[in-house]
Amino acid sequence: MPRNPREKTRRRTNAEPARLMTTFMLGGEPVALPLPGDLTHRQVAAPQDVLLADLLRRLRGGRLLEVGSSFGLAGLAALERGWAKRVVWVMRDALGGRVLRDALEARHSSPDAAILGEGPLDAPDEAYDGVIVHQQPSRALTETLIRQAASRLAPDGTLLVAGEVREGIKVSARVVDEVCAEARVEVVAQGARVVSGWKPRAGEVMTAPLPRAHHAAEVAGVSLRWVTTPGIFSADGLDPASRFLLETIRLPHKGRILDVGCGAGVLGLWCALRMPQTTVTMLDSDVASVRCAEEGIRLLGLTNARAVLSDGIRAVADERFDVVVTNPPMHWAGKQDTRLVGRFVRDAAQVIGRKGRVWMVCAPTLSLMPILQENFTEASIAGETSRFRVWNALRRPLGQAERDLIEGRLF
């Protein structure tokens, strides 16, 4: 029998999460996706996906490019129903990319059409009859994607920008009007809308990669430099929660450190500088974040750090780490989702080694004690302000009496 009851959980969570074939009605037609069981229908199919499908059914273009979608539903509907002869997706998130690739393989289509990238310039360099840009939480990023998408349109191609009003689609509509000689709002429903544009103005399109910003700060005695781009976490500078976490944590001189949900890599880069004898892995599901973390590694000349694109901890599920640090997100696809914090705790428990320690910062209104105690042998508050709370959790090997109890010797 297992020596530690939590080891049963760890081995079980190493298995592939349950996938549910979920059907969505788009353009009056069913489209199925193999989804992780913890995702809701509303998280996957937004109102603008339905509006887009209705438009694509009428447009019936040849080559279609879809950029910035969570799961590529509109393009999948177009491909499945013959509304487009060829569809290419640029997916910014590893989870969405994996789900879409699985869906394409199930349909005997090439999964290579689903590209993990930052924007339209990561797609094959050709002219598309239609380019879809999905509104992003960052309006600056959305504007850049619109201008890049315009550079990939065929002469008579259609640019489609879709999103919800609360996310800023009205602002994006004005950008389309600036970029294109002809533009109009196609449909409005359920707080979402789709804007069309034609005939891009030469001076308004963008053929350069997404811009980068360089930052520097002194954090707990370490001179840190890093790189950001619009759309990633804390793109404008150092997040105060991350600073408080770095000022609170204690690191070993040697060992393996994992930064989960690394963003631009601030936590991981600091750890690699602070303890050069350690090896640091920075993990994120967002392509742009991982690319920025990689640029930060090169900028600092680090040889003890790496950045890895991963759906959750999938890429390192078979590895074990001595320390896990994280400033977990509170939003997914632009919407608040506090369940993410719990997911990060369970992920950390899966890859933490014996005697491993987890450091996590979150809002003081969130009580993590129950889930930390469920996954670790010890948990405590290491530091707290009116705005942030740093949690520390430890996995200790069980004593002989505890192991005897687990193995049934004391019953």
C-alpha positions, 0 to 999 in steps of 0.5 A: 500500500502507498506510504503516504495517503496523498501519494495516491492522489498524486498518482491518480492526478498524473492520469489524463483528466476526464474529457467530455465530448461537448456539443455546441450549436453554431450557425444552426449546426452542431460542433463537438469538442473534447473538453476537460470536465471542469470547463463550463459551456459558457467558458468555451462558447461565447455569444460572439462565436454564435454570431461569427458562425452565422456570418461565416455561413453566409460569407463562404470564403476560401481561406480562413484565419482565426486568431485569439480564440479560446477554442477555435469554435467558429473556424471549426464550424466553418471547416466542418460545414464547408463554409471555408475550404481551408482554416488556420488557427493561431491559438495563444493558449496551450489548453485551447490549442490542445483541445482544438488539435484533438478535435481536428485529429478526431475529424481526420484533419491535420492538427498542424492547422492549429498553431500556437503563437502570438498573432496573425504573423505566426500563421503561414505567410499567405493571403486569406479571404477572411481573418477573424480576430477575437477581442482580448482582455487587453485592448492594446493587444487587440488593436495590434492583432487587428492591424496585423490581421489586416496585413494578411487579408486578400485584396477582396478579403473580409476582416471580422472582429468579434467580442463582448461590449464589456471587453471593449469591442466598441473600441475595437470597432473604431480601430477597424474603422481606422484601419479599413476604408470600409467598415460596419457593425454586422450583428449585435446580440447578447452583449456581443457584436461582430465588426467587418472591415474591407480594403485596409489602408496601407499606412494602418496595417502592421507587419512588425511583431508584437512590441516588447517593453523592457523593465528593471527593478531592485527586489529584495536585494536582487537587480532584476530585468525582464521583458513584457508585451501587451496582453500578458500578466502585469505587462506594465511593470512589477506586480505588487503581489509578486514583489511582496511574495519575493520579499517573503519567501525563503529559498534553498541554496540548491535544488529545483524550483518551479514557477507555475503560471510564470507570466513574463517570468518575474518570480522565476528570473528572480529565483535564478538570480538569487540562488544561482546554484538552483535550477529554475523552470518557468511554466505558463500556458500563454505563448506570449508569456513564455516567449517573454520569459525566454527573452528575460533568460537571454537578457540576464544571461542565465544558464540555470533557467528555462521557460516551458509552454504547458497546459497546466503542469502537463509538460512537467508532470513526471518531474519533482521540484523542491520549491514551487512559487506562484502568483496564481491568476484570478481570471481566465479568458478575461473572466474572474474564476477563483477556481484557478487558485485551487487548480494551482494548489493541486498542480503544485501538490502533484509535482512537489517533492518530499520535503518540498515547499510551496509559496503562493500569494493571493488576496487575503479574502481567499482562505486557502487553508482547507485546500492546502491542508487537503494537499500538504502536511503543513500550511501556514500564513508566511506574510500578510498585508491589507492587500496580499497574503503569502501562504507557505505549504510543506510536504513532510515524509510521514513518521513510522506510526503514521505509515503503520496506521495507513498500512492497517497495522494499528487497526 
